[in-house]
Amino acid sequence: MTDARGVFGMVRRHAGDSASAWALGSFGAVAEFLRDPDERAHVRLDADVVEAATDRGAMRLTPHPLLDAVAFERPLSQGRSWSQSIALCLPRDACAMHRRATLTELGPDREAVRPQDREAILFDLGLGALQVDACIRTSDVELIAVLRAAEGASVFDPVRSPMGAILRHGPNRVFCGLIGRIEVFQPIPPPDGVSPEGPHTHLLPKMLRTGRTHAATEPIPAGMVPVVHLGPSHPTKTMLGKPRPFDHQAYAAFQALLAAYGDPAHQAVKHDILAAIADGVGPDDRREGNRRESETRPARAAARVALAQAAALHGETPALDAWRAAMGRDEPADNPDEQSQHG
């Protein structure tokens, strides 16, 4: 178990960095908050609360005595790139929210990050997710009437669902967990549209129906549940996924986080392969005792991350080509059903 106070100190440092992105929610229901470097923002960084608010969204996070962190990387684009994330977790038996199963009015949102939103009415969508209450907030009289008429129904009810009115009016989305909330003020895109840049939400019924709390590829320890994901600055791409020149400082910063909060065994696999490629050594030339990259699925993922990082660090080399050839046969495609969690 990681020291909870130290974990929140790490959270506080990243909350002040506009290059960090955040996601709060469950598998199939996620709110994301990010801000541009030059975007006007209110930022509060106290010992017992961190906040950031812009005209597009807001975030608040608070400490918890059982807060833990899990840092990890995953291969992307058939092993040509990678994601990086820190899952802020709570024990499964200490992370549950209200798990309402139907649309429920909660009254004025007194806990809103911005004072001007605290008289607006909050409605729980009733998704029943374990670690998040997914809500909407509005002062629109017409929408409030529609929502009150539908109270007690499922938002997926083909007859009584108010989803059409929600999409038309575009209320604030407010996702709450035991360690904080993310609020999204931007419009809701149409069903055939794309999420706007900046703060946005994902609501994916197919994933929600699985009852899972997170993607199966995330190395979350048994008995723990991720409530918030932090995506620190990525060394090869922006928060919007656009390529940028390799940033050695960002790379080193996340490697330090992996050393503090990651799985040592997976890191050993990655570092062995990175060292071999840097020395010009192919997979057939290593000592048998170091050949750990194919033992488990997480270890294979760590090995593929090593290949992507070797290309970014050293460029294309014969040793890297040899490693790709050796590992390419069992490399799976990226899973299109998994939610993006930054990086």
N, C-alpha and C positions, 0 to 999 in steps of 0.2 A: 504494500500500500504506500503510495506516494504521500508526502506531507501536504495536507490540504492547503495550509497557509502558503506554502511555496508554490503550489499550483495556481492559486489565485494571484499571487504576485506576478507569475508569468502571464496570466490573463490580463492583468492591469497594464503590463508593458505593451502588449500587443493591441489593447484597446485604444491606446494613444497613437497607433501607427495606421495611417490611412491605407497602407499596402496590405493590411490584414483583412480577410473576409470571414464572415460568421454565418453559421446555419444552425437553426434550432428546430427540432421536430423529431419525427419518427419516420420509418420506412413508408413512403407514400404521402407524407404530409410534412413539408419543410418550408420554413420562412428563412430567407437569406438577407443579410445586411452587409453592404459594402459602400464605400464612399470614395470619390475622386480626391486626389491629392490637393487640388485647389478648390474643392467644394466647401462652401460655408457650412460650418458644423459647430454645434455645442458639444463639448467633450468634458466629462467629469471623471476624474481618476482618484477616488478616495480609497481608504483602506477597506471599507465595508460595502462599496458599490462602485461600479464603473458604468458610465453612460456615454452614448454618442447619438446625436440627433441631427438630421439634415431635413431639407424640404421633401426628401423622397422616402425617408424611413428613420427608424430609431432602434436603439438596442439598450438594454440594461442587463447587467449580470451582477450577482451577489455571491458571497462565499457560502460554503456549506461544509460542515465538519467532516463529511465523508467524501468530499470531492477528490477525484483521481483523474489522471491524464494518461492517455495512450497515444503515442506518436507513431505514425507509420507512413510508408510510401507504397504506391501500387503502380504496376506497369500500365501504360496506355499506348494506344496506336500501334498495336502489335509489337510492343517492346521498344518502340522508337522514342517514347517520351514517358513521363511518370507524373503521378499526382503526389501531393504531400498534405498531410492533415494531422491535427491533434484532436482526438475525441475527448471531451470533458465528460466524465462518467460518474454515475452514482450506482451503489448496489441496487440490484433489481428489487429488493424488498424495501427500498427507501426512496424510490424515484417516482412512484405513481402519482399521477394527477387525478382529476375527478372521474375520468372515463365515462362521461355522459354519452348516452347512445342516441339521443334525439336533440333537435334544436331546442335550446334553452336560453331564456333571457336572464342576464346576470345583473342588470342595472347599470348605472353610470360607472365608467371605467376610472375609478379614483386612483388607480395605480399607473395611469398613462404617463409616459416619459415626458411629454410636453404638457404644460398646464392647460393649454387651450383645448385639449382633447378629453379632459377629465369629466365633463358633463355629458359626453356622447354615450350612447347606450351600447353595451357589450352583449353579444349573443354567442354562446358556445355552439359551434356547428354540430356537435354530438358525434364526433368521429370515433370515439371510444379508444383512442390510442393510449398506450400505457404512460409514456413520459411527457406528453404534451396535450394541452387544451388548445385546440385550433378554433379561434374566434374571429368574428368580424365586429366592427365598431362603426356606428353611424349616428348622425343627428338628423338625417333625412326623414321627415314625417311620413312620407309615402312608403319608403322602404321599411321603416319601423312597423307600420301597420301590416304590411305583407308578412313580415317576420313573426309578428305576434299571432297572426292568423294561422301560421304554419307551426307554431310552437308545439312540441311533442311529436313531430313527424321527423323521419329521417330525411336528410338533405338529398338522399339518393332515391327517395320515394317517387315513383313515376307519376303519381297523381298530385301529391301535396308538396312536393319539393319547391322551395323558394329560389332555387339556384338560378333560374332565368332572371328574376328580379335582382338577385345579387350581382350577376354579371352585367346587367344594364346599369345599375347604380354605382358599381365599383367602390364599395365601402373600404375603409381601412381593414387590413388583416392584422390580427394580434395573436401571436403564438406564444403561449406561456408554459414554462417548465419550472421545476423547483429551484433552479439557479438563475432564473431571469426570464426575459421576454425579448422578442423581436417584433417590431411593428412596421408594416409596409403601407405607405401612403400612395404609391403609384397606381395607375389604373390596372384593372384586371384585363389581360389580353383575351380576345375571342378564342373559342375552342380551336380554331385553325390558325391562330396567331402564335407569335413567339413571345417569350418573357422579355420585358424591357430591360435595358442595361441598368444596373444598380439594384436596389432592394426589390425583391419579388418573392412570390410563393409558388410552390408546386403542390397540387392536390391530385393524386393519382390513385383512383379507386382500386385498380387491379393490385397494386402493391399493398394498399391498406388491407385488403382482404386476406393477405398472407398472414397477418398478425405478427409479423417480424418487427423487431425494434430497429434493425439496421441491416445494411447489406451483408451478405454472407462472406464477402471477401475482406471485410474489416476484421483485423485481429483483436477483437474485444475479448478480454478474459471472461471465462464462464462466471455467471453471477453478477456481471456488471452490465450497465446499459448506457449508451452514449446519449446525452441530452443536448449538448451543443458541440458543433464541430468548428474548430478554428483553422483557417487556411492562411498561414503566414506567407509572406512574399516568396514567390516561386522564382528560381534563378533563370528560367528560360522563357517565361511567358507572363503576361499581365493577368490581372484578376479576370479579365474578359476573355482570356485564352489566346490572345494575340502574341505571336513570337516577339522576343526582344533579345538583345545581345546577352550572352551569358554573364550573370552577376555572381562573381565569386563570393562576395560578402553574404548575399542571400543564401547561397549554397552552404557556406560554412555555418551560418546561423541555424539552419534547420538540422544540419548534422549534429550540432550541439544539443538541440532539442531531442533528437533521436537517442543520443547517448544518455540523456536524463530520463526519457519517458518511453523509449522504444524497447523492442525485444532484443536482448543481446545476441541470441543465437542467430536471428535473421540478419543482424548487422554484421556478424562474423562472416556469414556467407557472402554478403555483398562486398565487404572489404577484402576478402580473399580474392575474389574475381577482379575487383578493381586493381588490386596490387599486381595480379598476374598480367592483366592487359597492359598496365603501365610499364611492366618489365619486358613486354613482348612475348609473353608465355601463353601458349594456346592451351586448350582443355586437356589435350592428350599428353602434355608435358609436365603436368603438375604431379606432385606426390599423391599417392592413393589416399593418404590420411586427410587430405584437404578437400576431397571431392564430396562436398555436402549439398551441392546445389539442387540435387534431384530427389532428396529424401522425402520432402513433404510439399504440399501445395504452397504454403507460405514461403518455404525456402526457395521454391522455383520462382515465385513472384519476386523475391529479393534478388535472385540471380538475374532476372530480366531487367529489374531496375538498374542493376550494376551495368548492364550493357548500354542502356540508355544514357546513364551518367558518364560512362567511359567515353562515349561519342561526344558528349558535351564538353568534357574536360580535356580530352586528348585528340579529338578528331577521328577520322576513319584510319584504321591501321590494319595490317594483316592479322594481328592477334585478335582484334575485335571481330573481324570477318570469320575467323575460325570458331570463335565462341558462338556467334550467331548461327553458323551452320550446324554446330553441335546441338544447340538448344532449340532451333527453329522447328524441329519435327513435332514436338508436343506442345507448341505454344498456342494457347486458345485465343480466339478472337475476343475483343472487348465486349462486355455484356451490355447490350443496349437497354436492358431493363433496370439497370442500376442507376440510382440517383446520383447526380453530380454533387459532391460535397466539397467543392473548391479545390484549388491547386491545379 
